[in-house]
Amino acid sequence: MESRDILLSVEDLIISFNLRQGTLTAVNRVSFDLAKGERLGLVGESGAGKSVTGFGILNLVSKPGHISSGSIRFEGRDLARLSEEEMRHIRGNRISMIFQDPMMTLNPVLTIGTQMVETLLAHKKISRRDATEIALDRIKKVSISSPEKRLNQYPHEFSGGMRQRIVIAIALLTSPALIVADEPTTALDVTIQADILELLLSLCESERMGLILITHDLAVVSQVTERIAVMYAGTIVETGKTEQIIENPQHPYTRGLLAALPQNIPPGGRLKQIPGVMPSPSRVPRGCPFNTRCSLCEEVCRNLQPPLEPKEAGCLAACHLLN
């Protein structure tokens, strides 16, 4: 991929939390690139470091957390080195974030119109009338009927799926170059989930926005993303094109995630699961972080952390036992 196409480049990102019992590393040397208009899925179980990585991109890691080292280059600027004032011009403007629970994002005592217009006025030097017109246009883009009526309603007057559409509309207000979506469909039923994913896909294609979709569900990212980065215990253990990873996963952890999907269970078979649990950042084992749960584990896996390197399937994976 040519460098001029790169929108976001994360390199050797380390995010730590300084606690009384010591320093915990939640994200450990994570690196990836995202091209303009590209869609990347960050996948893994709870505690893998996906959301912390997403918050780190927007420089929103709360104390005692902080970016220890590494770079987050976005449109030629290293976000990890910018001041809070400089980041305010980027958050919600060039980079927008969609959170898991829309009711935690929307203000319950303000109308949708007020929230959308005030967001625009905070980032753009435009009139209130023009801001209202843009808000109406974005509501139409997320396929919500009667937009004029909706602007005067409050969040509690919308269903869960409609609220999530409103959150997406707000994220689109400033025509951002990148959207970070943190589990945007987890609280929705399957039918609404499919609608939201289809909406995100069509918007990314029509607006040429980059998308980082954070989720625990490989089935979800397979519908929307072009590339996948699988995270485990704060590191990326496999990354590559979505089709390659779904059809021919290399890392034992990725294989375990796919085997646990209900649609991959044969008729009459039982639901498979990966034994054990994700280690906490304070107890990541020496060597490969997955070695305590891996059925293929050998001595080298317990002593040496494998590098993320090219494998036969055309992806990158961190495993000593792969050719």
N, C-alpha and C positions, 0 to 999 in steps of 0.2 A: 504494500500500500504506500503511495507516495505521501511524503511528509505534508504537502499542502492540503491533503484531504483530512489530516488528523484534527479532530476537534478537541479531544481530551486525551492527555497522556499521563497516566499515574505510574510512578516509578519508585520502587523500593519503599513504599509507604509503610511506616510503623506508627501505630496509634497506641499509646500507653495510658494507664490510669495509676496515679500515685496514691496508694492507700496506706493506711497505718501498718498493715502487715507486709508491705513491700510494693514494688512496681509490677503491675500486671500488663502484659502485652496482648491486646485484643485483636490487633491487626499486625501481622508480621511479614514485612517485605513483600507487600502485594504490588504487582505491576500489571498493567493492561493499557491498551489504546482503544479509542473509540473514534471512528471516522464520522464526518458530517452525515447525518441522516441514518446512521447505523443503529441497530438495536442489539443490546447486549444483556444477557440474563446472568445475574449473580445468584447462584443456587447453593443451598446447603441447609442443614438442620439448624434449629435454634441454638445460638451460641457460636455459630461458625464465624461470625464477624462481618456478615453481609451488611446489616443496617449500620454498623459503626463505620464501615467503609463508605457507605452512602452519605452519612452525616459528615464524614471527614472531607468528602469532595466539596461540600458546601461550607466547610470550616465551622461546623455547628456542634462539634464535640464539646459537651459541657464539662466543666471542672468537676472532679480532679483529672479528667481525661485531657489529653493534648496530643498533637502531632509531634512525635519525637524526632522523626527524620523522614527523608524522602521528598518527592516533589509531586505536585498536582498541576500540570500545565494545561490551561484552558484558554484557547484563543491567544496563545503566545504569552500568557501571564501565569506565574506560579502562585496559585491560590493559597498555598501553605505559608507564603511570605507576606500576604497582603494584610493591611490593618482592618479592623472591624468596620471602619467608615468606608474603605474601599470595597469590602465584601458586600456592604448594603446595596451598592450599585449593581452587583452581579446577582445576588439572591433575589428571586422573584422577577428578575429582569431578563438576564441572559440564561440563568439556570433556575428552573422551577422544580419543586418537590411535591409529590403526591403521597400523602400519608395513608396508613392502613385504615384508620378510623376517621371518616369525614366529620363526625360530631365533635372530635377533638380538634379539628381544623377550623370549622365554621363557628362564628360567634353566635350563640343562640338568641341574643337580644337585639341583633341588627338584621335588617332585611338583606336578602341576597344581593339586591341592587346596590345597597349602601356599601357592602363589603367589596363588591367588584369595582365600583367606581372609585372608592378610596384607595384600593390597591393600585389602580391605574394612575391616579393623581400623585401617588407617592413616588412613582417611577417615571412618569412622563409629564412634560410641560404641555398639557392640553386642557381644553375647557371641560367643564362638567358635562356639557351636552355631548361633546365628542366622546368622552369616556363612557357615557350611557349607550351611545351607538355601538361602540366596540363591545361593551358587555352584552348587548343584545345579539350581536353577530356571533360571539363565542358561545352563547347559550344555544343558538341555532346549530352551530357546528357540532355540538355534542348531542344533537337530535332530541332536544327537549321542546315540546310543543308549547304554544302560547307564551313566548318569551317575555312579552310586556307584562303579563300577569305574574310570571314567576319572579320578576325583579322585585316585586312588592311583597313577596311572601318570605316567611321565616324558615330556617332549617327544619324545624320540627314538622312543618307542613309537607315535607318531602319523604318519600320512601328511601330505604337504604341505597338502592341502586341509583335513584335520582340524585341523592346527595353526593354520591361519588361522581356522578356526571358533572354536578355543579363544581366540585373540587377540581376536576379536570379542566372545566371551562375557565376557572380562575387561574389555573396553571398556564393556560394558553393566552391569557390577556395581553402579555407583553411580547408575544411571538418569540419565545425563548429558543435558543439553539440547542438546549439540552433539558430533558426532563428526567428526574430521578424518581422512580415510582417504588415505594417501599410497601410490599405486600398489598397492592391496591384492591385486590378482589377477595381477600381471605374471609371477610365477614359477610360475603354475599352468597346467595344460593347459586347452583350450577348454571341455571339459565341466564341470570343477570351477569354472572361472572363471564360467560361467553360473550355477552353483548359488550361489556366493558373492554375486554381484550380486543375484540374486533374494532371497537372505537379507537383504542390506542394505536392499533396497527394502521388503520386508515389515516389517522391524523399525522402519524409519523411520515407516512408515504406522501401525503398531500402537502404537508408543511416542511418536509425535509428536516425534521427535528431528530436529534439523537435521543436515544432512550436507554436508560439503565433500569432494568426491571429486577427488583429484589424479591425473591420468593423461595420457599422451601419445596415447591412443587415443580418437578421437571416437566410434567404434563402441561403446565401453564406456559412455561417459557418456550416449549416446542411449538406452540401455536403463534407466537409473536416474534421471537428473536431470531437474529441471524447467527449470532455466536453465543456461546455459553462459557462462563467461568465457574467451576465448581469449587466452593470453599469448604475447608475443614479446619477447625481449631485456629482460625486466624490467617490461614494461608490458602493460596490457590493450588489445588492438587491436580486439576485438569482443566484445559481450556481448548476450544476449537470451534469449528463450525457446528451449528446446532444439529444439522442432519447427521454429521459424522459421529457426534457424541451420542445421540439418541440411538442410532443404528449399530454403532460399534464402540461402546464405551471401553476405555482402557484401564483406568484406575479402579481398583477393587471397591472403593467407596462409591464411585459413580455407578458401578454395576449394581451395588447394593441398593442405591436409591431407585434405580430403574426397576429392579426386581420387586421392590416393595409397592410399586404402583398397582392398584387393583386390576387395571385393564391388562396387565401382563401376567396375571395368575391364570393358569390353565383351568378348564372346567373341572370342578370337584377338588381343585387344589386349595391349599391353605395360604393365607397371607404371609409373605416372607418379611422378615425384619432383620436389620443389622443388629447383632448382639451388642450389649453394653450401651453406654451413653457417651455423648460428646464430653471430652474432658474440659474442666474449667480452665481459664487462662493461667491460673496458678499451678495447675497440675498437668500441663501438656507433657507427655512422655518424651524421653530422650529419643533421638533418631527420627523415624517417620512418625508424625503425630497420630496416624491411624493404626499403629502397630498393635495396640491392645485390643482392637476389634477386628483385625484382619485375619482371615483363615489361612492366608498365604504367607504370613509373617515368618521371616527367617532371622538369623543372628544379625546380619548386616542391617536389617530394618530397625533393630533395637539400639543400634549404636551410631548410625549415620543418617542424617536427614537427606533424602534424595532431592536432587535438583529438578526443576521443571524444565524438561527437555523434549525435543521432537521424538515422536514414536511412529510406528508403522502406519497407523490409521490417519496420519496427517494432522494430528493434534499434538498438544504439549501435555505431558503428564509427569507427575513426581512419584515414581515408583522404581525401586531397585530391580524388581523382578520382571519388568517389561523389556522386550527387545527393542 
